[in-house]
Amino acid sequence: MNEKNIFEKLKKLTLEEKIDLCEGKDYWRTRAFEKKGIPSVMMCDGPHGLRKQPTGTDNLGINASIPAVCFPSSAATACSWDRKLLSDIGRAIGEEARANGVSLVLGPGLNIKRNPLCGRNFEYFSEDPYVSGQLAAAYVKGMQSTGVGSCLKHFAANSQEHKRFSSDSVMDERTLREIYLAGFEAAVKEAKPAAVMNSYNMLNGEHTGDSKKLLRDILRGQWGFDGFVVTDWGAMNDRVKAFEAGCDLMMPGGSHYQKKKVIEAVRSGRLSEVDIDFCAGNVAKFVENAGKINPRPCDMQAHHELARRAAEQSAVLMKNEGALPVKGKACIIGYMAKKLRYQGVGSSHINPYKLAEPIDCLDWPYVDGYNEQGNTNDGLIAEAVRMAKSVDTPVIFAGLTDKSEA
């Protein structure tokens, strides 16, 4: 990376253009200034698989995305305790991103699991900061070995979804450092991720994207982070404070949110243009590096086999009092056997390259027991009871619905 080259490019931009460079072009791409040597690059969701939407973009998993291998979620792979496995997964997702012209993958997520009702617990590793930091670092190293950037999220203390834009995580300094920041610190120092994503919530009364303490003092000053900071989608609060704090890129783009306020702050002397240069420079450096990635085909079947191995290595048997291996005649009870809950919803919803449901793999008789919404009735229960009585071992598939999970 040529720092002088970045500086020369920034000198060619007006104040308004530098502010625009710090806002996305659209839902997934950075803004281009082709005549001044700054192209546009693309980023996509992907804690456990690439979610690239060619059209109809959203962050809710509503619109279609291209086929990609869906790996076990972080809630599962953390149970492997296997750095090499997470590195292999990161590399595979990076290879799929590179094949599809994606320069940055938004993952991994490594917030501490604190609230059991958090709708994103499935995409976070652990309640333990050491496990989270070690596995996240391995994932980042694997992904970035392909040339594709990785983005740690959500920084920081984001442990619930309820009122996520206004919730306030209040804690003392020791708790913050030893529990909520420790995993991020390890991943930043060991793996040097291309980006860090700030969270929606407040931390001790201040939005994380406005926090100079969090982004400049701790992340950059104490940990040595030299990548760029991107907002979670819609997580920008006060854009003047965000520039001062070093929150570099606002996503998604197209709104020009508080652009006039920023210009007025610079002209009045309340905001230094140096702060804008700093943020614009971080974005430009990322784009400069990302432009050097050459798309190449990847082996999707090999990735599918890796996903299967990851699922096997992540499975945990809590207790076995003679139930396994299954003996005698068996049956399957439970709608989830034919539509398994294998991934999250929203930004983590992957369009799987290949999918085998349990009912496809087990040659046993089957009944629903309940419906897709998780509801049952006397008829479904009676049918399940009759089936269970007709075999030696009834095997029940059960879990949370999409709505309950998220």
MARLO-393472 format. One line per 4 residues: for each residue x, y, z of C-alpha. Coordinates in nm, 3 decimals, always signed. Example, Ala and Ser with C-alpha at 12.3 -4.5 7.8 and 13.67 -1.06 7.14 Angstrom:
! residues 2
+1.230,-0.450,+0.780 ~ +1.367,-0.106,+0.714
This chain:
! residues 406
+0.000,+0.000,+0.000 ~ +0.141,+0.335,-0.106 ~ +0.055,+0.597,+0.160 ~ +0.181,+0.873,-0.068
-0.054,+0.754,-0.343 ~ -0.351,+0.770,-0.102 ~ -0.251,+1.119,+0.007 ~ -0.230,+1.237,-0.355
-0.575,+1.098,-0.428 ~ -0.726,+1.272,-0.127 ~ -0.573,+1.605,-0.235 ~ -0.775,+1.581,-0.558
-1.104,+1.553,-0.369 ~ -1.311,+1.846,-0.250 ~ -1.444,+1.861,+0.104 ~ -1.785,+1.739,-0.014
-1.629,+1.453,-0.210 ~ -1.429,+1.340,+0.094 ~ -1.747,+1.339,+0.301 ~ -1.920,+1.141,+0.024
-1.634,+0.889,+0.018 ~ -1.715,+0.820,+0.383 ~ -2.070,+0.715,+0.287 ~ -2.157,+0.410,+0.079
-2.275,+0.439,-0.279 ~ -2.572,+0.209,-0.214 ~ -2.657,-0.085,+0.006 ~ -2.336,-0.283,-0.038
-2.082,-0.076,-0.232 ~ -1.846,+0.208,-0.154 ~ -1.864,+0.528,-0.355 ~ -1.644,+0.562,-0.665
-1.452,+0.863,-0.795 ~ -1.320,+0.700,-1.110 ~ -1.165,+1.015,-1.260 ~ -0.964,+1.059,-0.942
-0.846,+0.700,-0.922 ~ -1.087,+0.570,-0.657 ~ -1.307,+0.277,-0.770 ~ -1.609,+0.125,-0.596
-1.578,-0.206,-0.409 ~ -1.841,-0.441,-0.267 ~ -1.898,-0.586,+0.077 ~ -2.147,-0.853,+0.186
-2.285,-1.026,+0.492 ~ -2.126,-1.350,+0.588 ~ -2.063,-1.464,+0.947 ~ -2.122,-1.825,+0.835
-2.160,-1.800,+0.458 ~ -2.161,-1.544,+0.179 ~ -2.487,-1.351,+0.139 ~ -2.444,-1.162,-0.186
-2.763,-1.011,-0.325 ~ -2.738,-0.930,-0.697 ~ -3.069,-0.739,-0.684 ~ -3.329,-0.639,-0.425
-3.080,-0.562,-0.149 ~ -3.175,-0.563,+0.219 ~ -3.030,-0.652,+0.560 ~ -3.322,-0.872,+0.664
-3.261,-1.177,+0.448 ~ -3.583,-1.115,+0.255 ~ -3.453,-1.088,-0.100 ~ -3.272,-1.365,-0.283
-2.897,-1.410,-0.264 ~ -2.663,-1.616,-0.479 ~ -2.604,-1.982,-0.383 ~ -2.329,-2.017,-0.122
-2.216,-2.286,+0.117 ~ -2.387,-2.242,+0.453 ~ -2.148,-2.329,+0.733 ~ -2.258,-2.406,+1.090
-2.322,-2.090,+1.287 ~ -2.067,-1.962,+1.536 ~ -2.278,-2.094,+1.823 ~ -2.199,-2.440,+1.685
-1.841,-2.403,+1.564 ~ -1.734,-2.254,+1.898 ~ -1.809,-2.596,+2.045 ~ -1.530,-2.743,+1.832
-1.258,-2.548,+2.020 ~ -1.069,-2.582,+1.691 ~ -0.870,-2.284,+1.561 ~ -0.771,-2.472,+1.244
-1.134,-2.550,+1.165 ~ -1.234,-2.184,+1.199 ~ -0.941,-2.082,+0.982 ~ -1.054,-2.328,+0.714
-1.410,-2.191,+0.729 ~ -1.287,-1.832,+0.703 ~ -1.071,-1.921,+0.406 ~ -1.357,-2.101,+0.228
-1.596,-1.807,+0.271 ~ -1.317,-1.577,+0.153 ~ -1.267,-1.789,-0.159 ~ -1.639,-1.766,-0.240
-1.631,-1.391,-0.183 ~ -1.328,-1.352,-0.410 ~ -1.495,-1.562,-0.681 ~ -1.793,-1.328,-0.672
-1.607,-0.996,-0.668 ~ -1.670,-0.923,-0.298 ~ -1.388,-0.737,-0.119 ~ -1.508,-0.743,+0.243
-1.711,-1.000,+0.435 ~ -1.902,-0.872,+0.738 ~ -1.796,-1.125,+0.996 ~ -1.717,-1.281,+1.232
-1.947,-1.170,+1.513 ~ -1.788,-1.205,+1.854 ~ -2.004,-1.026,+2.105 ~ -2.034,-1.186,+2.445
-2.347,-1.395,+2.497 ~ -2.503,-1.221,+2.791 ~ -2.878,-1.207,+2.733 ~ -3.040,-1.545,+2.650
-3.310,-1.359,+2.454 ~ -3.059,-1.195,+2.219 ~ -3.174,-1.268,+1.864 ~ -2.817,-1.290,+1.737
-2.672,-1.534,+1.988 ~ -2.649,-1.793,+1.711 ~ -2.391,-1.583,+1.524 ~ -2.174,-1.509,+1.828
-1.915,-1.758,+1.951 ~ -1.935,-1.773,+2.326 ~ -1.994,-1.623,+2.667 ~ -1.618,-1.659,+2.717
-1.396,-1.380,+2.578 ~ -1.091,-1.605,+2.534 ~ -1.279,-1.857,+2.319 ~ -1.437,-1.574,+2.118
-1.108,-1.396,+2.057 ~ -0.910,-1.705,+1.962 ~ -1.167,-1.844,+1.719 ~ -1.239,-1.503,+1.567
-0.868,-1.446,+1.509 ~ -0.837,-1.782,+1.335 ~ -1.141,-1.708,+1.116 ~ -1.001,-1.368,+1.017
-0.658,-1.506,+0.932 ~ -0.813,-1.776,+0.714 ~ -1.038,-1.535,+0.529 ~ -0.773,-1.269,+0.473
-0.530,-1.528,+0.337 ~ -0.749,-1.514,+0.024 ~ -0.705,-1.137,-0.012 ~ -1.063,-1.070,+0.099
-1.102,-0.847,+0.405 ~ -1.277,-0.955,+0.724 ~ -1.483,-0.728,+0.950 ~ -1.519,-0.788,+1.324
-1.864,-0.706,+1.461 ~ -2.042,-0.561,+1.657 ~ -1.810,-0.327,+1.849 ~ -1.895,-0.324,+2.137
-2.105,-0.457,+2.426 ~ -2.390,-0.545,+2.189 ~ -2.560,-0.833,+2.370 ~ -2.928,-0.780,+2.299
-3.152,-0.697,+2.005 ~ -3.442,-0.547,+2.204 ~ -3.437,-0.169,+2.145 ~ -3.100,-0.216,+1.981
-3.081,+0.144,+1.851 ~ -3.133,+0.296,+2.196 ~ -3.023,+0.037,+2.453 ~ -2.740,+0.139,+2.683
-2.481,-0.114,+2.804 ~ -2.369,+0.025,+3.139 ~ -2.062,-0.121,+3.310 ~ -1.743,-0.034,+3.494
-1.404,-0.021,+3.323 ~ -1.281,-0.359,+3.445 ~ -1.592,-0.539,+3.324 ~ -1.566,-0.364,+2.989
-1.200,-0.452,+2.942 ~ -1.193,-0.806,+3.078 ~ -1.520,-0.937,+2.936 ~ -1.668,-0.729,+2.654
-1.352,-0.599,+2.483 ~ -1.106,-0.881,+2.546 ~ -1.214,-1.095,+2.250 ~ -1.202,-0.799,+2.013
-0.860,-0.703,+2.144 ~ -0.719,-1.051,+2.080 ~ -0.864,-1.069,+1.730 ~ -0.740,-0.720,+1.637
-0.388,-0.776,+1.767 ~ -0.344,-1.133,+1.639 ~ -0.526,-1.122,+1.305 ~ -0.523,-0.755,+1.195
-0.871,-0.747,+1.038 ~ -0.938,-0.510,+0.750 ~ -1.238,-0.358,+0.928 ~ -1.430,-0.331,+1.253
-1.805,-0.261,+1.262 ~ -1.945,-0.039,+1.535 ~ -2.268,-0.151,+1.700 ~ -2.611,+0.010,+1.729
-2.620,+0.042,+2.107 ~ -2.485,+0.298,+2.347 ~ -2.200,+0.217,+2.583 ~ -2.217,+0.400,+2.914
-2.448,+0.662,+2.765 ~ -2.264,+0.721,+2.437 ~ -2.336,+0.565,+2.097 ~ -2.042,+0.347,+2.000
-2.004,+0.521,+1.662 ~ -1.967,+0.855,+1.844 ~ -1.713,+0.727,+2.095 ~ -1.363,+0.868,+2.061
-1.261,+0.660,+2.362 ~ -1.373,+0.337,+2.197 ~ -1.265,+0.395,+1.837 ~ -0.961,+0.624,+1.856
-0.817,+0.573,+2.204 ~ -0.874,+0.200,+2.258 ~ -0.915,+0.042,+1.912 ~ -0.649,+0.244,+1.729
-0.432,+0.393,+2.001 ~ -0.400,+0.102,+2.245 ~ -0.456,-0.197,+2.015 ~ -0.285,-0.063,+1.701
-0.577,-0.119,+1.463 ~ -0.495,+0.029,+1.121 ~ -0.800,-0.074,+0.917 ~ -1.127,+0.114,+0.878
-1.438,+0.136,+1.093 ~ -1.775,+0.085,+0.925 ~ -2.113,+0.139,+1.086 ~ -2.362,-0.138,+1.122
-2.631,-0.070,+0.865 ~ -2.818,+0.233,+0.996 ~ -2.603,+0.268,+1.308 ~ -2.484,+0.624,+1.242
-2.600,+0.859,+1.518 ~ -2.422,+1.197,+1.510 ~ -2.205,+1.229,+1.200 ~ -1.994,+1.516,+1.333
-1.908,+1.321,+1.647 ~ -1.849,+1.011,+1.435 ~ -1.586,+1.189,+1.225 ~ -1.417,+1.310,+1.544
-1.425,+0.957,+1.682 ~ -1.284,+0.798,+1.368 ~ -1.596,+0.616,+1.247 ~ -1.488,+0.603,+0.883
-1.764,+0.465,+0.661 ~ -2.141,+0.510,+0.699 ~ -2.354,+0.231,+0.554 ~ -2.581,+0.192,+0.373
-2.525,+0.482,+0.135 ~ -2.746,+0.714,-0.059 ~ -2.909,+0.916,+0.218 ~ -2.645,+1.192,+0.262
-2.739,+1.173,+0.629 ~ -2.621,+1.488,+0.812 ~ -2.391,+1.588,+0.526 ~ -2.494,+1.953,+0.552
-2.436,+1.944,+0.927 ~ -2.081,+1.816,+0.872 ~ -2.002,+2.086,+0.612 ~ -2.133,+2.357,+0.843
-1.927,+2.215,+1.132 ~ -1.609,+2.232,+0.922 ~ -1.678,+2.584,+0.801 ~ -1.753,+2.707,+1.152
-1.437,+2.547,+1.289 ~ -1.626,+2.306,+1.516 ~ -1.497,+2.006,+1.316 ~ -1.148,+1.986,+1.173
-1.109,+1.883,+0.810 ~ -0.817,+1.675,+0.935 ~ -1.070,+1.440,+1.097 ~ -1.249,+1.398,+0.764
-0.917,+1.340,+0.587 ~ -0.836,+1.070,+0.842 ~ -1.163,+0.882,+0.782 ~ -1.156,+0.930,+0.404
-0.796,+0.810,+0.401 ~ -0.889,+0.488,+0.583 ~ -1.165,+0.417,+0.331 ~ -0.935,+0.498,+0.039
-0.665,+0.265,+0.175 ~ -0.913,-0.021,+0.195 ~ -1.036,+0.044,-0.159 ~ -0.677,+0.061,-0.283
-0.602,-0.283,-0.139 ~ -0.936,-0.434,-0.239 ~ -0.884,-0.332,-0.600 ~ -0.590,-0.571,-0.620
-0.806,-0.882,-0.562 ~ -0.839,-1.097,-0.874 ~ -1.159,-1.306,-0.890 ~ -1.099,-1.677,-0.947
-1.323,-1.986,-0.935 ~ -1.357,-2.183,-0.613 ~ -1.443,-2.545,-0.532 ~ -1.797,-2.528,-0.391
-1.818,-2.904,-0.340 ~ -1.501,-2.900,-0.131 ~ -1.652,-2.621,+0.077 ~ -1.970,-2.826,+0.119
-1.761,-3.116,+0.251 ~ -1.584,-2.876,+0.487 ~ -1.922,-2.758,+0.617 ~ -2.017,-3.120,+0.684
-1.689,-3.179,+0.869 ~ -1.744,-2.860,+1.067 ~ -2.090,-2.979,+1.171 ~ -1.947,-3.313,+1.284
-1.664,-3.153,+1.479 ~ -1.901,-2.905,+1.645 ~ -2.157,-3.160,+1.766 ~ -2.156,-3.213,+2.141
-2.309,-3.517,+2.315 ~ -2.409,-3.401,+2.661 ~ -2.520,-3.737,+2.800 ~ -2.575,-4.089,+2.670
-2.752,-4.337,+2.896 ~ -2.784,-4.613,+2.640 ~ -2.992,-4.417,+2.388 ~ -2.715,-4.414,+2.129
-2.651,-4.577,+1.899 ~ -3.019,-4.613,+1.808 ~ -3.132,-4.974,+1.849 ~ -3.417,-5.167,+1.693
-3.695,-5.013,+1.489 ~ -3.697,-4.631,+1.490 ~ -3.916,-4.345,+1.367 ~ -3.886,-3.969,+1.323
-4.122,-3.726,+1.495 ~ -4.102,-3.353,+1.431 ~ -4.153,-3.111,+1.143 ~ -3.793,-2.991,+1.177
-3.670,-3.323,+1.043 ~ -3.787,-3.211,+0.700 ~ -3.713,-2.842,+0.749 ~ -3.427,-2.818,+0.994
-3.331,-2.494,+1.168 ~ -2.970,-2.487,+1.055 ~ -2.902,-2.112,+1.026 ~ -3.012,-1.774,+1.149
-3.243,-1.525,+0.984 ~ -3.188,-1.168,+0.871 ~ -2.834,-1.078,+0.769 ~ -2.724,-1.437,+0.834
-2.974,-1.600,+0.599 ~ -2.779,-1.796,+0.334 ~ -2.911,-1.943,+0.011 ~ -2.750,-2.288,+0.050
-2.546,-2.435,-0.234 ~ -2.656,-2.785,-0.132 ~ -2.890,-2.898,+0.143 ~ -2.977,-3.241,+0.284
-3.250,-3.255,+0.546 ~ -3.248,-3.529,+0.815 ~ -3.553,-3.694,+0.661 ~ -3.353,-3.736,+0.338
-3.077,-3.922,+0.521 ~ -3.274,-4.151,+0.755 ~ -3.485,-4.434,+0.616 ~ -3.736,-4.430,+0.901
-4.113,-4.363,+0.908 ~ -4.203,-4.001,+0.984 ~ -4.484,-3.786,+1.126 ~ -4.499,-3.409,+1.173
-4.600,-3.380,+1.539 ~ -4.630,-3.002,+1.493 ~ -4.637,-2.754,+1.205 ~ -4.392,-2.503,+1.062
-4.502,-2.235,+1.310 ~ -4.430,-2.467,+1.603 ~ -4.799,-2.526,+1.680 ~ -4.966,-2.861,+1.736
-5.316,-3.001,+1.792 ~ -5.485,-3.317,+1.923 ~ -5.469,-3.486,+1.583 ~ -5.096,-3.426,+1.534
-5.023,-3.538,+1.891 ~ -5.232,-3.854,+1.857 ~ -5.053,-3.940,+1.534 ~ -4.715,-3.892,+1.700
-4.815,-4.109,+1.996 ~ -4.931,-4.392,+1.765 ~ -4.605,-4.374,+1.572 ~ -4.394,-4.373,+1.890
-4.575,-4.680,+2.026 ~ -4.512,-4.872,+1.703 ~ -4.129,-4.857,+1.727 ~ -3.849,-4.930,+1.971
-3.691,-4.585,+1.949 ~ -3.877,-4.267,+1.854 ~ -3.632,-3.989,+1.753 ~ -3.774,-3.639,+1.807
-3.660,-3.329,+1.618 ~ -3.754,-3.006,+1.797 ~ -3.630,-2.650,+1.838 ~ -3.716,-2.283,+1.804
-3.898,-2.143,+1.502 ~ -3.741,-1.872,+1.285 ~ -3.954,-1.607,+1.456 ~ -3.871,-1.723,+1.808
-3.499,-1.755,+1.733 ~ -3.459,-1.405,+1.593
